[in-house]
Amino acid sequence: MLISQILWMFRQFLIFAVLGVAGLAVIFSIIYFVIYKKVMKGQKRINFKQTIKIGLFMCYILMVLYATLFSRESMGYCSVNLDLFSSYREAWNSFTLRGWQLLILNIVMFVPFGMLLPLIHKKFKSMIWTASASALFTLVIETVQLVFNLGVFEADDLMNNFAGAMIGYGLTMVVLTVLHKEGAWPRKVICYLLPLLLVACVYAGIFIKYHTNELGNLAEAYSQEIRCENAQIHSDITLSKESKKGVIYKTKVYDKKTGAEYAEQIFKTMGIPVKKLGIVQYNDNAIYSTLYHDKEHTLWMDYAGGLYDYTDYSFGDFKTASGMAQEEAVLSALKKMNVVVPEGLNFVSEEQDGQFCFKADMIKYQNKYLLGDLRGTIYEDGVIRNLSNYLATLEKYKDVDMMSESEAFDEIKQGKFKLYLEDELSSLTVQAVKLEYRPDSKGFYQPVYSFKVRINGKEDFIDIPALI
């Protein structure tokens, strides 16, 4: 997520919270000034300092409730994940900015909870009281999400929320300890800072480890073990037990500067002049846009490989070509866009009107290899207005050792594979296996064993990373 998106979300949560606190303030004022003071002739005065603290705390609580409960729609089913650190494995495997943002935001969201509690009541200056309240609050949120199908009940969420609350508690107690300087206060300060230091060290270690690794991580790797104790798992084919040599391939990786230059080059090659290039940049991709004939043209491009989705927003003014797309017409339209289609690609006419696809499976091209597909939609006037160029150009990086097909199957039998199942795994049958290549988080293409399987009576595919 962009910083602007996070700030927009924060603003929405804050508006809801402020309106909620304002409503509570009106109710409190009626109860205090009308009922208590006038009707009951009460004499107790309001402690405005304490009232402000409670008001801030209520504002924070409402923000959290809006973010975690009120702003969500029912998923239609309940889900529980008690596999500790599985969300960290998921973030590690994909290693996207968004994945880590969600984990960090789960920690940061509960920092104010721990900071404000010791200021509201002296009992919460005790770590046990604050820790208990923090654990209870996050447990209530996760339970409500589970009961009303508003989210996944995750052990990692409980851990992250609790860690955030303890960080907030430590920061407040550091300030109070330094202000009063009672007893061995330097030692107390260090103890209070331990949650923050521990979390900072863990995240620093993760990112240092990633950036010192030669290769990236595969999103296809498992993050949560699937329970297989009661499942019948077997193979209908003979799997090789021989370890093999494999190849790592690399593709060109763009950055913010070279990505914009490449996008401008694509537009110009297509015959679209670029007077002003609009750019929305993310961590690993970007959206580029320009106006031509009063219509917006956009490229959503991945930095790894320069793969892109092109859209001409005049498509709403035209009808798609009727029937199955013809290869000759598609090639003619692509030629007008100066989009080169290498020889040897397999043309597939999709069932939907005007849709087409060229597929490449490690086709040799100019001493390199092509992998992926080029797909799009041709319209009745013979113009392609939607084009997804997912043809990756690969070159050999180095040879590597791979596990055998049989060893990869052992990973499946141990539940170490990535697959989303609605029901418990009861049966899994391997029908075929093929060595394929998947992009990692650093732009390399790594070998994986792609198993064609039948799971609980339905056909699917499971990828097992092949590197030892």
N, C-alpha and C positions, 0 to 999 in steps of 0.2 A: 504494500500500500504506500501511496505517496504521503508525505507529511501533510499536504493540503487535505487529503482524504481523512486522515486521522484527526486533524483539527476540526474538520466539518462534523465528524461523528461526535467529537467531544462537545462541540457547540450544541448539537441536537440533544445530547444527554443532559447538558447543563441547563438548557431552556426548560426541559421537562422537570428537572430537579428544582429549579428556582420557582417555577409555577407551583409545584407541589408544596414546597416550604412556605410559599406565600399563602396558599390555601390553609395549611396547618397553622400559620401565624394568625390568620383571621379567626379560625376556630378557637385557638388558645386565647386570643384577645377577648372574644365574646364570653368564654368561660371565666376568665380571670376578672375582667373589668365589670361585666354585667352581672354574672351569677355570683362570683365569689365576693367582689368588693361591694356591690350595691345591694344584692339580695341577701347574701349571707353575712355582710358587714365584716369580711375578713380583714386582718391587719398585716399579714405578711407581704413584704415587698419583693419585687422581682429582682433577682441578681442578674443585671444586664450582661455582665462579663460571662457568667455561666450560660446565660441564654444564647449569646452569640456562639459560644463553643458548641452547644447542642444544636443550634441552627445549622452550623457548618457541617456537623456530623450527619444530621438528617438530610442535608443537601447531597452529601457524598453517598449515603445509603440509597437514596432515590436514584442517583446516577447509576449506581451499580445494578440496582434492580431493573432499571430501564434497559441497560446494556445486555443483561444476562437473561431477562425474562420478558418484560413488557414489549420489547421491540421485535420479538421473535414470533414466528408462526410455527404451528405444530408440524413435526416431521411425519406424523402419521404412524409412527412406530417408536418403541423405546429401545435404547441401546446402552449397554454397559461395557466399559473397558477398564478392567482392574489390572491390566498389564503395566506395571510401573515403568516409566521411561520410554514407552512405545511411541509417544508423540515426539520425543527427542530423537528416536531412531528414524522416524518419518521425516523430521526436519533435516536430519543429517543426510539421509539418502537423497532427498531432492535438492537440498541446500539452496533453497530460494529465500529471498529476503522476506517474503510474506510468511513463510513457515516459521522463521525465527521471530518475526515481529509478533505473531500470535502468542508464542510462548512467553516472550518478554512482557507483552502487554498484560498477560495473565498475572505476572508477578507485580508489575507496576500498579495495576488496578487496585491491589489490596494494600499498598504502602500507606495511603492515607488512613486506612482503618487502624493500623497499628500506631500511627502517629497521633491520632486524635483521642483514642481511648484513654491514655494516661493523663491527658489534659482535662478530661471530663470528670473523672473520679479517681481519687487517690488509690483505690484498690487496684486499678489497672496499671499502677506503677510496678506491680508485681508481675513478673514474666509469666507465671502460671495462670493468672487471671486473664491476661491478654491473649496468651496462647490458646487457652480454652475457648474464649469468646471467638477468636479467629477461626479455630477449627469448627466450631458450631455454626458460624455464619456461612462459611464456604460449603459445609455439609448440607445445610438447609437449601442453599441455592442449587447445588447439584441434584438434590433429591427432588425439588420442585421441577427442575428441568426434566428429570426422568419420569415423574408421575404424569406430567402434562405433555410429554413428547416434544419438549422445546430444545433439547440438546442431548449430547451423549454424557452419561455419568462417567467421568474419567478420573482415575486415580492421580494422573499427572496434573489435572486441574486443581485437585485438592492440595497437592504438594506445592504447586506454584503459587496458589493463593496464600497458603500458609507461610511460605517463604517471604512473600511480599509483605505480609502483615508483620512478621518478625523483623524485617528490615526497617519498616516504618517505626515500630516500637523502639528498636535500637537507636535510630536517629533522634527521636524525641528524648530518650533517656540520656543520650550523649550530651545534648544541649542542657538538660536539667542538671546533670552531674557536673558539667563544667561551670555552670552558673553558681552552684552551691559549693563545689569543691570540698566535699566532706570525705574524710577518711582517705583510703587509697584510691582516689578518684582516677588517676591515670590507668590503673589496672581495670577499673570498672568500664572506662571508656573503650578500651580494647575489647573487652568482653561484649559490650553492647554492639560494637561494630563487626563482630564475627559473622553474623548472617550476611551482611552486605559483602564482606570480604570473601566469604565462601562462594557466594553466587557469582561474584565478579571473577574469581579465579576459575570456576568451572567453565564459564562462558569464554573467558580468555583462552583456556586450554583447548576448548573445542575449535575455536577459530584459528588458533595457531597450528593445531594439528592439521586442519583442513588445508590451510595455505602452504604447509610444508609437504603435503602429499603430492606426488607427481601427477597422479590421475585424479579425476573427479569421482563423484559418487553416483550410483545408479538408482533412479527412482523406482526401478523394478525390484530392488532388494526388499525383503520382508521387514516389517517394523513390529509386527505382532504375531507371535506363534499361534497357529490354528490348532485347536484341539483335535487330535486324530486317534485317541485311544479306542473309540468305539466305531471307527470308520474302517471300511474294507478298501484297502489300497493295493492295486496290482497293475501290472503292465501287460497289454496284449501283444507287445512287440519285444524282441530281444534287444536289450540295451548294451552297448559296448562298455567293457570294463577297462579299456585302454585309455590312458591319459594322452592328451593330444597337445600339439603346439598350436597356438592361435596367434592372431594379429590384432594389435591396437591400431586404429586409424585415427587420423586427426582431420579437422576441418578448420577453415578460417574463422577466427573469432573477432568480431567487430567490437568497438567501444562506442561511447557516445559521439565522439567526433567522426570517426570513420563510418559509423552507422548512418549518420546524417548525410555524409558525402555519398554513400552507396545508395541511399534512398533517393536522393536527388538525381543520381545517375539513372536509376531505374525509371523514374518519371520521365526524364528526358528521352531515354531510349524508347519509351512507349509513345513518344510524340506529345507529351504533356509538358508545356513550359512551366517552369517554377519561378514565379515572381517573389513569392514569400512562402517559405517552408514552415508550416506549423509543426511543433515538436512537443510531444508528451513523453518524457523519458522515465523508464522504470529501471530496476536494477539489471535485468537481463534481457529486456526488450524495449521497444519504443514504438509509438504511433506517430507517423509522419502524414501530413495532410497539405493539400494545395487546392486552389480553386482554378477550374478551367471550364469555360462555357457556363459560368454561373453555377456549376455543380462541384461538390467536394469530391476529391479523389484521395483515398487514404491507403497507406501501407502500414500494416501491423507487422513489425519485423523482429525476429529473434536475433540477438547478437551472435549467437553460436550458429555459424553456417550461413547467416544472412537469409534464412528461410522467411517467407513473408506471405501475408494475405493482402491481396489488392482488391479494393472496392471502388467502383465508379457509381456514385450515388444518384446517377440519372437512371439507374436500373428500374426504379419505380414507374418510370414513364414508358416502359417497353414491356412486351410480353416475351417470355422465354420461347426459344424455338420449340415447335411442337414435335413430339415423338423423340426417338432416341437420336442423340447427336451423331453426326457422321464425321469420320476421321478427316476426310478431305476438307470439309468446311471448317473444322476446328483448326487444322494446320494452317489454312489460309488466314483465319482470323488471328492466330498467334503470330504469323509472319508479319501482318500489318502492325502488330504491337512490338515487333522486333524481339519477340521471345523465342529463343532457340530451343528446338526440341531435338535432342541428339538421337541418332539412329539406334535401333535396338530396343526402344521402350515399348512396352506392351500397352496398346490402346484398349480402353474399356469404356463402352457406352453405358452410362448408368440408366436405371429404369425411369427416373424422373425426367421430365421434359428438359432438353437442352443441356443436361449435365454430362460431363465427360471426365475421364481420368487416364493419364499415362503413368505406368508403373515401372520402376526400375529396382532390380534386386542385385546389387553389386555388379552392375554393367560397366565394363571397362570403357573409359572415355578420356582420351588425351593423357595417357599414362596415369590416370586416376580412376576412381570408381564412383558410380552414381548409385545412390540408395534413397528410396522414398517414392514420392509421387507428385505429379503436377495435375491438379484438378480444377475444374471451374464450371461456369455456366455460360452458354452461348445464347444470344437473344435472336428474335425473329429477323432483325436487320443484319445479322451476321457479325455482331460485335460481342466480344467477351467483356462483361462488366464485373464479374467476380472471378478472381483467379487466386488459387492457393498454390504457391510454388514451394513444395516441401522436398525438392530434390537436393539432397546433400551431396556435395562434391568432396570425396574422401581421398586421402593419400596415406600410404603406410607410415606408421610412426615407429613401431617396434614389434618384435616377436615376444610372445609370453607363453607361460605354461598354463594349461587349462585342466580342470578336473574332467573325469570321464562322464559319459552319459549316465552310467550306473550310479556314480557318486552324486550327480545332480538329482537323480531319482531318490536317493537316500535323503536329500534335503526335503523333498516333498513328503516323504514318509514321516519325517520328524516335524512336519507342520511349518517348516521354514520357507514359506512362500507367500506372495502377496496376492490376495484375492478377497473380494468383498462378498460375504455370504449372508443371506437373510436368515437361513436356517442352519442348524448344526450339520457339520460334515458327516455324511453317512456312507458315501461311496465315492471312490475316485479311480478312474481307469485311464491309463495312458494309452493313447491310440497311435500317436506319431511324435517324433521329435526332430527338430531342425536347428542348426546353428545359425543364429541371426545376430545382428549388431544393433545396439541401442546407444543413443547419445547419453553421455554422463554430464555432470554439472560443470565441467570445465571445457566442454566442446570436443572431447575425445569420443570415439565410438568403440564400445567394448563388446566382446562376444558374450552372448547369452544362449542357453539352451531353451528354445521355445517348445514347450510340450503341448500338443493337442490332447485335451483330456475330456472325459465325460464325468461331470461332478453332479452328484444327486440327480442323475438322469438328464442333465443338460450339458451341451457341448460348450467348452470354453478353452482358454489358453493360459498357461502358466509359464512365466519367464524365470529362469534360475541363472543368476550371474555365473559365468563359467570360469572366471579367474580364480586361481588357487590363492 
